[in-house]
Amino acid sequence: MDSERCAALHNAIFEHGWISSGRAADAFTTQSRPWLELNPQAAQNAGFHPLVLAFLRKARALPPNHPVHFFYYFWGLHCELGGHEYCFPESDRTLTLHGTHPEHATQPDGLVYDQETHKAILPLDIADELEADQPWQKLESILIVWIEMIQRQKIVALPDAVGKTSYEGIAGGGVRRIEGPERDPVTGAKRFDHQAEPWTIVPWAPQDLEECLELWAMVVDAMEEKMGISEVEQIQHDGILDQGTLDAARVPDGFARRFLSQARRPRFETVAPGLIVPIAEDFTVQAFIGTSCDLEDEDQLPAILLFRNRATVSTSGLTMFMSHPHATSAECPSGLYLTPCDRSYRYPQEDGCSLILPFKFESGWARKSDFSRADQHDSLLQAGVNPYDDIHHVQLQAFLETVYRNIQSGHWTVDAHGIAGGLDVWRNADAEQHWARYGVPIGPGKYW
């Protein structure tokens, strides 16, 4: 551990939340203290590694029950030794460095740090059991990812007035009720009752949409160039689908609607092996819109089939319905789906996607980002155990980047209809010479 660097990153996150809530910057240094000053007895505890103690001498904390929490997932530094003997039966040198906010877990755990390997991982709940061969990471890398979440405005520290009611006295007696703004005027984020102040989270950030639109344009340009479509011919200003089609399909306002209405409609049929660019007649036939959740509840969004294939798959066991059990059909079309989203859930994600294939991978080469086997109908391109973040599906942006990379490299071939070869091309992900082409990188500067 680079103790000084990690303490600086920790303090930067904490101070950002403090200032964004509307508190004075200089008050942070007067009201917070290095954790070891607040807990001096820990310096004499032989269970703490010297590098950890060096971190705790500079990492700042607030007194118990202070309304400002460290980060969206964590109330602050917890520093509880042990508790993970099931993972390290011979020598449990773990330390729960940051404690999970109680609203994010039934049995809160936190950011767990291994004092032998000096790496950490993120089981928010004790039920998220640890394993020694999971992708533990440097503490510095995890803290950098959390800062990237803030910079991207996926996680937002709200001003105190947002989503709250306050009262002030008026001349002559009595009080006046003052309603704060429902949303943050800068980011559009809103406060939920269950979240750790001042933090909240958004289902998608403007940068998510912008980068998906940019990548889509790169995919379309690369494909049309390979197909020999002239520059004049390829200029199309219409979206993939028009507003009337999106209305007919009952696509609610949000990431999916904006992407489909703003992304340029291409001059080819297949955007990836076996996956068809939607047309109005097909798109309006959605397996889960109108049946998978209550469309009157604006926080509940159904799975949306973006790029369809005619082959069908059993819905039993598909991971996108494990947290959102809304499947009412025994089967669904294969293809690329935007996954269901509960906007009020602890990790809402409107730009999550799942590639559902009508076959499983059996050779053992297909892998998730954590290098575990991607052997199910819907496990290709997914992260597996994510050491940086809560459990969620891969972003649409990562799928589009995979498409672009395989077009540019020539791994996928192009014919008069677009990407050639049909769904069987995805079987290359289970081949020794090609599996790495289908991995999604996670970590600082990548996906998380």
N, C-alpha and C positions, 0 to 999 in steps of 0.2 A: 504494500500500500504506500502510495505517495501521500503521507498524512497531511502535509501542508496544502497540497493541491486539492485533496478531497475535502478538507475543512473549508477551503475557499469556495468550492462549488456548493457545498451544503449551505454555507452562509449566504451565498448569492441567491439561492432559491428562497430561503427563509426571509431575507430582507426584501425580495421582490414582492412576496405576499404581503408583508407588513406595509410597504409603501403603497402598493396598489389598493389596499383596503382604505386608504385615506389617512394613514397615520404618518407622523413626521419622521423623516429619515434619521435625524439625530436621536430621536427617542428610541430607535431600535438598539443602538449601542448602549444606551443608559438602562433600558429595561431588560434586555437580554444579557446573558452571561455565558461564558464557556461552560459546557456541561460539567466539567470536572470541578469548577468552582461551586456549582450548585450541589454536587455530589462528591465531596472531597474524600469520603471513605473509600471510594472505588480505586483511588490511587494506591491503596495498600492491598488491594485484592490481587492475588497472584494469578487469578483466572483471566485477567486482561493482558493481552500481548502488549509489549512496549509500543508497537506501532499504533495500536488501537488507542492507547493512552495518549500518545502524541496527537492523534486526531481529536480526541475528546478535550484536550487542553485548549483547542482553538475553535471547535465546532460549537456554535452558540445554541442556547436553549432558553425557553421562557419558564417562569414559575408554573407549577401545576394549575390546571383549570383556566389558564389564560385563553381568551377567545380566539387568538390567532394560532392556527395550526401550521405545521411545517410545510405540508404539501397535500395535494388532493387525497392521496391514499393514506397518509400517515399523520398522526397527531404530533409526533416529534420523536426525539431520541428516547429510546426505551432502555437499551443496553442490558438486557436480561441474558445471563449466561445459561447455556445448555438448553435442554428441552427438546432435543432432536436425537435422542439416543437410538431411536428406531432406525435412523439413517447411519449413525456412527456408533455402533454398539460397543466398540473397544475403546474409543476415545472421542467423546463429544466435546469438541473445542468450538462449537458454534456460539454465536452471539446474535441475538435479535436486536439489531442496531436501531432501526426505526420501527415503531409499533404501528400496526394497522389501525386506522380509525374504526371504532366499533361498528359503525354503520356499513362498513364494507365487508364484513365477515361475520359468520355465526360464532366461530371460535378464532378471534384475531391472532394472527402471527405477525409477520412483517417482513422487513428486509433482513435476511439471515446471512450473516458473515461467518465464513470458515477461517478461524485464526491459524490454521495450519497451511492452507493453500493461499490464503489472503484473497479469496474470491467470494462473491456474494450471489444471491438469487432471491426471487421474489415470491414466496408463498404467502399470499395475503391471508389465507385461512390455514389453520392447523390441518384441516382435511386435505389441503393441497400437499400431499406427502412429498418429502424430499427424497432424492436419490443421489448418490455420490457421483454417478456418471451423467447427471444432467448438465446443461451448458452454463455452469457457474461463470461469472464474469468479474472483471476488476470493478471495484467500487467506483472508481473514477469514471469508467465507461457508463455505468448505470446512472450516475448523477448527471453526466453529460446528456444522456437521452432524456432525462426529466426536464433539463433546461431546453432541449429541442422541442419538447411538447409545449412548453410555455411560449417559446418563440414562434411556434407554428400556430398558437392560439387554440390548440386542441384542449389544453387545460388552462383555465383562466382564473386569475385572482381578482375578485369583484370588489368594487367600492362598497363600503358598508351600507350605503343607502339602497342599493339595488335589491328589489324584492322584499323590502321591509317596511313596516309601519312605525313611525316615530311620533312623539307628542312633544309639544312645547307650550309653555305658559303664555297666556295673553294678558294684556293690560286689563286691570279690573277684576282679575280672577278667571279661573277656568283654564282649560287646555284646548289646544287645536291639534287635530289629527293630520299628519302629513304622510301621504303615500309616496314611497320611493318609486323610481322607475322600475317597470317590470323586467327590463333587460338592460344590460350594460350598453351604454350608448356607443362604445368603441368597438366591441366585439360581437354584440348581439347575444351574448351568453346570459342565461337566467339562473337564478338560485333555486336549488331544491332543498327541502327541509332536512333531508338525510345527509347533506354533504358537510364536509369539514370546512368551517369558515377560515379564510375568505374564499376558498377554492370551489370551482365548479368545472364541469366538462361539457363539451359540445359534441353533437352527433357527427358533425363534419365542419371543417374550417374552410374559409374561402380559398386558402392555398391548396387544399386537397382537390377542389374542383378545378382550379386554374391549371394545376400540374397534370390532371387527368385529361383536360382538353388539349393541352400542349402535346402530351404523349399520343393521344388519339390522332392529332394532326400529323405527327411524325410517322405513325403507322400507316395512315392513309396515303401520305405523300410517297413513302417508301414503296408501298404496294403498287400504286398507280405508275410510278416510275418504272418498276420492273415489268409492269404489264404493257408499257409503251403508250400509255394514255398521255396525250399532249397537255401542255400546261393550260391551254385555253379550255380544253375539254374537261379537265379535272376540277375546275373552279365551280364549286357548288356552295351556295350560301344558305341553303335550307338545312335545318337540323336533321338528325337521323330520323326523328319522328316529329310530326307537327302537333300543335296543341290539341287539335280535335281528336287525334288518335290517343293522346295521353289522357284526355278527358274520358274517352270511350273505355279505355282500359282501367280507369279509376286510379291512376297513379297520383298519389298525393304530392303536394308541394314539398320540395326538399331536394336532396342531392340527385336522386335518380331522374326526376323530372327536368332539372336544370341541365344535367349532362346530356340527356337524350334530345333536348330541344336546342342545345347550343353546339353540340359536336357536329361537324360537317358530315353530311350524308355522302358515303363513298360511292365509287363507280364499280364496285365489285360485290360479290355475294357472300363470300366466306372470309371472315376476318381472322380466323385461326382454324386449325384442322377440325373440320366437321362442324364448325360453329357459324351459323348464318346471321348476317346482318339483318335486324328485324324489319319486316314490312308490316303495314298497318293491319292487314287481315290476320296475320299470325300473332302479332304482339298483343292484340286485344283479347286473345284467348290465354289467360293467365290462370295457372292452377291454384294460386293462393290469394290473389287479390279478391276481396269481397267474401271469401270463405275462411281465410286463415286468421283473420283478426277483425276487430271491430273498427271499421273505418270512421266511425263517429268519434273515436278517441284519437286525437291528433298525435298522441305520443306513441301509438302502436302502428308500426309500419310492417306490411307483409313482405315476404320474399318476392322478388321481381325477376322474372326470366329475361335477361338481356339478349343473349345470343343462344339460339335454340338449335337442338338437333332432334330428329324425329324419334330416335331410340328412347325407350322409357326405362326408368329405374325405380326400384322400390323405395318409398320414403322412410321405411323402417331403418333406424340406425344412422340416418343422415345427421351430421353434427349441427347443422344450422337450426334444427328443431329441438335440440337438447335443452337450450336455455329459453327457447321460444316455441313451446310445443303446440303449434297451430296447424300442423298438417292434417287435413281432413281426407285426403286421397291416399289410396294405397300405393299409387304410382305417380310419377311426375316425369316430364320430359327431361332428358339429359341436356347439359349445356352450362352456360355461365350465369349464375344467379347473383343478384345483390341480396344479401342475407337479411332476414327479419331484424327489425330494430325496435327496441323499447327506448324511446328518448328519455325516459325517466330512470332507466337502469343505471347501475354504477359505472358501466362502460358502454355508453350508447355509440353505435357506429352505423351510419347510413351508407358509407362507402365500402363496407366489408363485402367480400365476394367469395363464392364457392364454386369451383369447377366440379360438376357432377358428371361422371363418366359411367357408361353402361357396363364397365368391367372393372375388376380389381387387378392390382399388380402383385404378381406371385414370384417374381425372380429375386426379389430382395434388394434390387438396386435403387428403386425409386425412394427418395428421401424427402423428409420435411427439413425445415431450416435448422432444427436441432439435431439432425442426422438420424433421427428415429425413422422407422420404415413408414413410407406412405403407401400402405397396402389396401386402403379402402376406396370405395367409389368416389369419395369426396376429400381425400387427404392430400392429394398432390397440390403443391404450391403453398401449403399451409405451414405455420411456424412450428407447431408442436409445443414444447415447453418454452415459454417466452420469459427469459430472465430479467427483462426490463419493464414489463408492463402486465396489465391484467390480461386474462384470456380473451382473445377475440380473433375474428377471421382476418385473412390477409386483405389489404386494401386493393381496390380496383386498379389503382396506379401500378401496383406490383405486377398484376396480370398483364397490363398493357406494356409494361417494360419487358416482360418475358416474350411477348409477341414481337415487339420491335427488335429485340436482340436476335431472335431466331430468324426473322426475315433478313436482317442485315448480314448475318453470318452466312446465309445461304443454307442453313440447316433445314429450313422449311422451303419448299419449292412453290413457285407461283404458276398458275395456269390462267386461262381466260376467265375463270370464275373467282379467282382470288387464291387463297392458300389451298394447295392441292393435297390429296391423299386421304381425306376423311378422318374420322375419330381415331383410326388405328395408328395415326402418326404419334398420338400421345403415348403409345406403348413404348416409344423410344426412351421415355423417362425411366423405364425399368431395364434399360440396357447399360452394360458396363461402360461403353464408350460415349454414352450420351446423357447419363443421369444428371450430371452437373449443370447441364443447360436449363434444367427445370427447377433449380433451387432459388429461393428468395432470400437474399442476404438481410439479416437483421443486426441492428447495433447502431452506434453513433454514425450519423451521416448516411444511414441506410433506412431500412424500415424498422418499426418497433411496435 
